[in-house]
Amino acid sequence: MTKPRSKKALFIGLPLALAISAGAGFAAWDYWYRDNPGYPAKVLKQADELQDRLLSFDSHITVPLDFGTAGNEVDKDGSGQFDLAKANRGRLSGAALTIFGWPEMWNGPNAPHKPTDGFVEEARNQQEVRYKIISGMVRDFPNQVAIAYTPDDFRRLHGEGKFAIFISMLNAYPLGNDLNLLDTWAVRGMRMFGFSYIGNNQWSDSSRPLPFFNDSPDALNGLSDVGKQAVHRLNDLGVIIDVSQMSTKALEQVAQLSRTPMVASHSAPRASVDIPRNLSDKEMQLIKQSGGVVQVVGFSAYLRPLTQATQDKLNALRARFDLPPLPNLAMALMPGDPIIAAWPEQKFGQYAGQLYGILDEEPKASLKDLGDAIDYTVRKIGIDHVGIASDFNEGGGVKGWENVGEIRNVTAELLQRGYSEADIAKLWGGNFLRVWDQVQKSAKPVASR
């Protein structure tokens, strides 16, 4: 399966064991000071010391389908953005590793861009592969990593110096109309579920409907009947509902139906980049009013508008393909339009390949851009309702925070902006754990459902 380099552009610690604590701390210190993002030494030192004490959590990392294979070993410091070696260096306590399923056979400039009968089967296969990868990590490295099934598990594993895996799932597409699969996955350890990704599915409208799937905006007017039932089922199961990537109407309906706090696991404020994928002030208020958390994501294209040079290249590309200029260049980050969807596959492949190339050349956002987005979100909904996510392995990463080994730099940025250590602890996991506690306590035993 071919995966485009910028698919999403279209459309957090303790040492692993006390025995290696001193060595890991020295290695991290040496690494950071050889390649630091320019903060004063005093700030870096405070951030480094704080990172040793923090319970830190990254709420969205996708598990690559080849994770654990040769060259992408779980315990080796490889070329990817996440592995146990980097998590140890960064003193990241744990993360939401996402079991993600999407029709990957669609991806790539030369792949079919219309649905086929094998799409759902392929998406379900991806879910299974990623679950087996997570299970294999725990089996093969029991002294370094374990699954956290409850907030207390997470805290215990942090105290033991083990990396805590929180299992989340993104996209209802592979589940069809089968609500019982939620029970199945909850038994397997899923503790957060996101209805949407690119394209509407049978449960929810997406913030990015996909013309290639014959989507239209608000096709379901938010949630379908199955989607509405799923809200109640997830509440009963004690699973957090993730509203990142939902359409506005779908998010509003979750807010009306859910008796537990909502989480946006990897989102940014629309004030940063005005696209439907980002959250409006109203949407963030609904999440706050539910008692939930907005996990601000380190994804460049959602944190800073495209540069003029990239905008010019994109409009030149569109002109070559007889497409009108984009009325809003931020819309280049969204899926295509009906005109493109109607193209033959060869023409679509040529256009998509050049588009990916242009977007790959766009400079990454900075830690300052991420800090600005966190500041804005805190001002709008309060420090108790904000967290941090990377979206690593799906396009996430900003200059200075390009893998899980560099989370100390995010802490330094927050210190530089005047955040207290107590507030940084809230951002790096305290707020999310509070929500998880609430959602778990609201669950209903199976016999009462």
C-alpha positions in Angstrom: 0.0 0.0 0.0 1.4 3.4 -1.0 1.0 6.2 1.5 1.3 9.8 0.4 3.8 11.9 2.1 1.4 14.6 3.1 -2.0 12.9 3.3 -3.3 14.8 6.3 -2.0 18.1 4.8 -4.7 17.5 2.3 -7.4 16.9 3.9 4.2 13.2 26.0 7.9 11.3 31.3 9.9 9.2 33.3 13.0 7.0 32.6 12.0 3.4 31.8 13.6 2.1 34.9 15.4 3.6 37.9 18.5 1.6 37.0 19.0 3.7 33.9 17.5 7.0 35.2 20.8 8.9 35.6 22.2 7.7 32.3 19.0 8.5 30.4 18.9 12.0 32.0 22.5 12.7 31.1 21.9 11.5 27.5 18.8 13.7 27.2 20.6 16.7 28.6 23.5 16.3 26.2 21.2 15.7 23.3 19.1 18.8 24.0 22.0 21.1 24.6 23.7 20.1 21.3 20.5 20.9 19.4 18.3 23.2 21.5 15.8 25.6 20.0 17.4 28.8 21.5 15.8 29.1 25.0 17.9 30.6 27.8 19.9 28.0 29.8 17.9 28.8 32.9 14.6 28.0 31.2 16.0 24.8 29.6 17.3 23.6 33.0 14.0 24.2 34.6 12.2 22.5 31.8 14.5 19.5 32.0 14.0 19.2 35.8 10.3 19.6 35.5 10.1 16.9 32.8 11.5 14.4 35.4 8.5 15.2 37.7 5.7 15.6 35.2 3.1 13.0 34.4 3.1 13.7 30.6 0.7 12.5 28.0 0.4 12.9 24.3 -3.2 12.3 23.2 -2.7 11.3 19.6 0.1 9.2 18.0 -0.8 6.9 15.1 0.8 3.5 15.1 2.5 2.9 11.7 1.6 -0.3 10.0 5.3 -1.2 9.8 6.1 -0.4 13.4 8.2 -3.1 14.9 9.7 -4.3 11.6 13.4 -4.1 10.6 14.5 -0.5 10.6 11.4 0.5 12.7 12.1 -1.4 15.9 10.0 -0.5 18.9 13.0 -0.3 21.3 15.5 1.4 18.9 16.1 5.1 18.3 15.0 4.9 14.7 14.0 7.4 12.0 10.4 7.5 13.1 8.8 10.1 15.4 7.8 7.5 18.1 9.7 4.6 19.7 10.5 3.6 23.3 14.0 5.0 23.1 12.8 8.4 22.2 10.0 8.2 24.8 12.6 7.4 27.4 14.8 10.3 26.3 11.9 12.7 26.4 10.6 11.4 29.7 7.1 10.9 28.1 4.9 9.1 30.6 2.5 7.7 28.0 0.5 8.4 24.9 -2.7 7.5 23.1 -1.6 5.1 20.5 -4.4 5.2 17.9 -5.9 2.2 16.2 -6.7 3.9 13.0 -8.5 2.4 10.0 -9.1 4.1 6.6 -9.1 2.9 3.1 -5.3 3.2 2.6 -5.7 1.6 -0.8 -7.1 5.0 -1.9 -3.8 6.7 -0.9 -1.2 7.8 -3.3 -1.3 9.7 -6.6 -1.6 6.5 -8.6 -4.2 4.7 -6.5 -7.9 4.5 -7.2 -9.7 7.5 -5.9 -13.2 6.1 -5.8 -14.4 3.5 -3.2 -14.3 -0.2 -4.0 -15.8 -3.2 -2.3 -12.5 -3.9 -0.5 -12.2 -0.6 1.3 -14.0 -1.6 4.5 -12.2 -4.9 4.6 -8.9 -3.1 4.2 -9.7 -0.6 7.0 -10.7 -3.4 9.4 -7.4 -5.1 8.5 -5.5 -2.0 9.5 -7.3 -1.9 12.9 -6.2 -5.5 13.5 -2.6 -4.9 12.4 -2.3 -1.9 14.7 -3.8 -3.8 17.7 -1.4 -6.7 17.2 1.5 -4.2 17.1 0.4 -2.7 20.4 -0.1 -6.2 21.9 3.3 -7.2 20.7 5.0 -4.2 22.3 3.6 -5.2 25.7 4.5 -8.8 25.2 8.0 -8.2 24.1 9.0 -5.4 26.4 7.1 -6.0 29.7 9.6 -4.1 31.8 9.3 -1.0 29.7 5.7 -0.7 28.5 2.2 -1.7 29.4 -1.4 -0.8 28.6 -3.3 1.5 30.9 -6.9 0.4 31.2 -7.8 3.0 33.9 -6.4 6.3 35.1 -5.0 4.6 38.2 -3.2 2.2 35.9 -1.6 5.2 34.1 -0.5 6.7 37.3 0.9 3.4 38.6 2.8 2.8 35.4 4.3 6.3 35.6 5.5 5.5 39.1 7.0 2.3 38.0 8.9 4.0 35.2 7.0 2.2 32.4 5.6 3.8 29.3 1.8 3.7 29.5 -0.2 3.0 26.4 -3.7 4.4 26.2 -5.6 2.8 23.4 -7.7 5.0 21.2 -9.5 4.4 18.0 -10.2 6.8 15.2 -12.8 6.5 12.5 -16.1 4.6 12.6 -15.8 3.8 8.9 -14.6 0.2 9.4 -17.3 -0.6 12.0 -20.2 -0.2 9.5 -23.4 -0.2 11.5 -22.3 -2.7 14.2 -22.5 -1.0 17.6 -21.5 -4.2 19.3 -18.0 -3.7 17.9 -17.6 -0.9 20.4 -18.1 -3.4 23.2 -15.5 -5.7 21.6 -12.9 -3.0 21.3 -13.6 -1.7 24.8 -12.9 -5.2 26.1 -9.6 -5.1 24.2 -8.7 -1.9 25.9 -10.0 1.0 23.8 -10.6 4.0 26.0 -11.3 6.8 23.5 -13.2 6.7 20.3 -13.3 9.3 17.5 -16.1 9.0 15.0 -14.6 10.9 12.1 -11.6 11.2 9.8 -11.5 12.4 6.2 -14.9 11.7 4.7 -18.3 11.1 6.1 -19.1 7.7 7.4 -22.3 5.9 8.5 -22.1 7.4 12.0 -21.1 11.0 11.5 -20.4 13.8 9.1 -16.8 14.8 8.9 -15.4 18.3 9.0 -13.7 17.3 5.7 -16.3 15.6 3.4 -14.6 13.8 0.6 -16.0 14.2 -2.9 -14.2 11.1 -4.0 -16.5 9.1 -1.7 -19.5 11.0 -3.1 -19.7 13.0 0.1 -21.5 16.3 0.6 -21.2 18.6 3.6 -23.7 17.7 6.4 -25.0 14.8 4.5 -26.3 13.2 7.7 -27.1 16.6 9.3 -24.6 15.7 12.0 -25.0 12.2 13.5 -27.0 9.3 12.0 -29.3 7.3 14.2 -26.4 4.8 14.7 -24.1 7.6 15.6 -26.6 8.9 18.2 -26.9 5.4 19.7 -23.1 5.2 19.7 -22.9 8.3 22.0 -25.0 6.5 24.7 -23.2 3.2 24.2 -19.7 4.9 24.6 -21.0 6.7 27.8 -22.1 3.3 29.2 -18.8 1.7 28.3 -16.8 4.4 30.0 -15.1 5.3 26.7 -14.1 9.0 26.0 -15.8 10.5 22.9 -13.3 12.2 20.7 -14.8 15.0 18.6 -11.8 16.0 16.6 -12.5 15.9 12.9 -16.3 15.9 13.3 -18.5 18.4 11.5 -19.9 21.3 13.6 -23.4 19.8 13.6 -22.1 16.4 14.7 -20.1 17.9 17.5 -23.1 20.0 18.7 -25.2 16.8 18.8 -22.6 14.9 20.8 -22.6 17.8 23.2 -26.4 17.5 23.6 -26.5 13.7 23.9 -23.4 12.8 26.0 -23.6 12.7 29.8 -19.7 12.7 30.0 -17.1 15.3 29.0 -15.9 15.4 25.4 -12.3 15.5 24.2 -10.9 16.9 21.0 -7.8 14.6 20.9 -5.8 16.6 18.2 -7.3 19.9 17.2 -6.3 23.6 16.9 -8.3 26.8 17.2 -9.8 28.1 14.0 -8.3 31.5 14.9 -4.9 30.0 13.9 -6.0 28.7 10.5 -9.6 29.3 9.3 -10.5 25.8 8.1 -13.4 23.5 9.1 -10.9 21.0 10.5 -10.0 23.5 13.2 -12.3 24.3 16.1 -14.4 27.5 16.3 -14.7 29.4 19.5 -18.2 28.1 19.9 -17.1 24.5 19.4 -14.4 25.0 22.1 -17.0 26.4 24.4 -19.2 23.4 24.0 -16.2 21.1 24.9 -15.5 23.3 27.9 -19.2 23.2 29.0 -19.1 19.4 28.9 -16.2 19.5 31.3 -13.9 18.3 28.5 -10.5 19.2 27.0 -9.2 20.5 23.8 -5.8 18.9 23.1 -4.0 21.5 20.9 -2.1 19.7 18.2 1.4 20.3 16.9 0.4 20.0 13.3 2.0 22.8 11.2 -0.8 23.3 8.6 -3.4 23.8 11.4 -1.2 26.3 13.3 -0.1 28.7 10.7 -1.5 29.7 7.3 0.4 28.7 4.2 3.2 31.0 3.0 2.6 33.2 0.1 5.1 31.2 -1.9 3.2 28.0 -1.4 -0.1 29.8 -2.2 1.3 31.0 -5.5 2.6 27.6 -6.4 -0.8 26.0 -5.6 -2.7 28.5 -7.7 -0.3 28.0 -10.6 -0.8 24.3 -10.3 -4.6 24.8 -10.4 -4.3 27.0 -13.4 -2.3 24.3 -15.3 -5.2 21.9 -14.6 -7.8 24.4 -15.7 -9.1 24.9 -12.1 -10.2 28.3 -10.7 -8.0 29.9 -8.0 -9.0 28.9 -4.5 -11.2 31.5 -2.9 -9.5 30.8 0.4 -6.0 29.3 0.1 -6.4 27.6 3.5 -8.8 25.4 1.6 -5.8 23.8 -0.1 -5.5 21.8 3.1 -8.9 20.3 2.6 -9.8 17.4 0.2 -10.5 18.2 -3.4 -13.7 19.5 -5.0 -16.3 17.8 -7.2 -14.5 18.8 -10.4 -11.4 16.9 -9.3 -13.4 14.0 -8.1 -14.8 13.5 -11.6 -11.4 13.3 -13.2 -10.1 10.0 -14.6 -7.6 8.4 -12.3 -4.5 9.2 -14.4 -5.3 12.9 -14.3 -6.0 12.8 -10.6 -2.7 11.0 -10.0 -0.8 13.7 -11.9 -2.5 16.5 -10.0 -2.2 14.9 -6.5 1.5 14.0 -7.0 2.4 17.6 -7.8 0.1 18.9 -5.0 1.9 16.7 -2.4 5.2 17.9 -3.7 4.3 21.6 -3.2 2.9 21.0 0.3 6.0 19.0 1.3 8.1 22.1 0.6 6.0 24.3 3.0 8.1 25.3 6.0 7.1 23.7 9.3 5.4 25.8 12.0 7.4 26.6 15.1 7.1 26.1 18.9 6.1 29.7 19.0 3.1 29.0 16.7 2.1 26.0 18.9 2.5 28.3 22.0 0.3 30.9 20.4 -2.4 28.3 19.7 -2.2 27.1 23.3 -2.4 30.6 24.6 -5.4 31.4 22.5 -7.2 28.2 23.6 -6.4 28.9 27.3 -7.7 32.4 27.0 -11.0 31.2 25.5 -11.8 28.2 27.6 -9.4 28.2 30.6 -6.3 26.3 31.7 -8.4 23.4 33.0 -9.7 22.5 29.6 -6.6 22.5 27.4 -4.0 19.8 26.7 -1.3 18.9 24.2 -1.1 16.4 21.2 1.5 15.8 18.5 -0.3 13.8 15.8 3.0 12.1 15.2 3.2 9.6 12.3 0.3 11.4 10.5 1.9 14.7 9.6 2.4 16.2 13.1 5.5 17.9 14.3 6.8 21.5 14.5 10.4 22.9 14.6 11.8 21.9 18.0 9.2 19.2 18.6 9.7 16.8 15.8 9.5 13.5 17.8 8.6 12.3 21.3 12.2 12.8 22.5 11.8 16.5 22.3 8.8 17.2 24.5 11.1 19.1 26.9 11.2 21.9 24.3 7.4 22.3 24.5 7.7 22.6 28.3 10.4 25.3 27.8 8.2 27.2 25.5 5.4 27.2 28.1 7.8 28.3 30.9 9.1 31.1 28.6 5.5 32.3 28.2 5.0 32.4 32.0 3.0 29.3 32.7 3.4 27.9 36.2 4.7 24.4 36.7 1.3 23.5 38.1 -0.4 24.7 35.0 2.1 23.0 32.7 1.3 19.7 34.6 -2.4 20.3 33.7 -1.6 20.8 30.1 0.7 17.8 29.9 -1.8 15.3 31.2 -3.5 16.4 34.3 -6.6 17.7 32.6 -7.0 14.7 30.4 -6.7 12.3 33.3 -9.4 14.3 35.1 -11.7 13.7 32.2 -10.8 10.1 32.0 -11.7 9.7 35.7 -15.1 11.3 35.1 -15.9 9.2 32.1 -14.9 6.0 33.8 -17.0 6.8 36.9 -20.1 7.5 34.6 -19.9 4.0 33.0 -22.8 1.6 33.6 -22.2 -2.1 34.4 -23.1 -4.4 31.5 -26.1 -5.9 33.5 -27.7 -2.4 33.7 -27.6 -1.7 30.0 
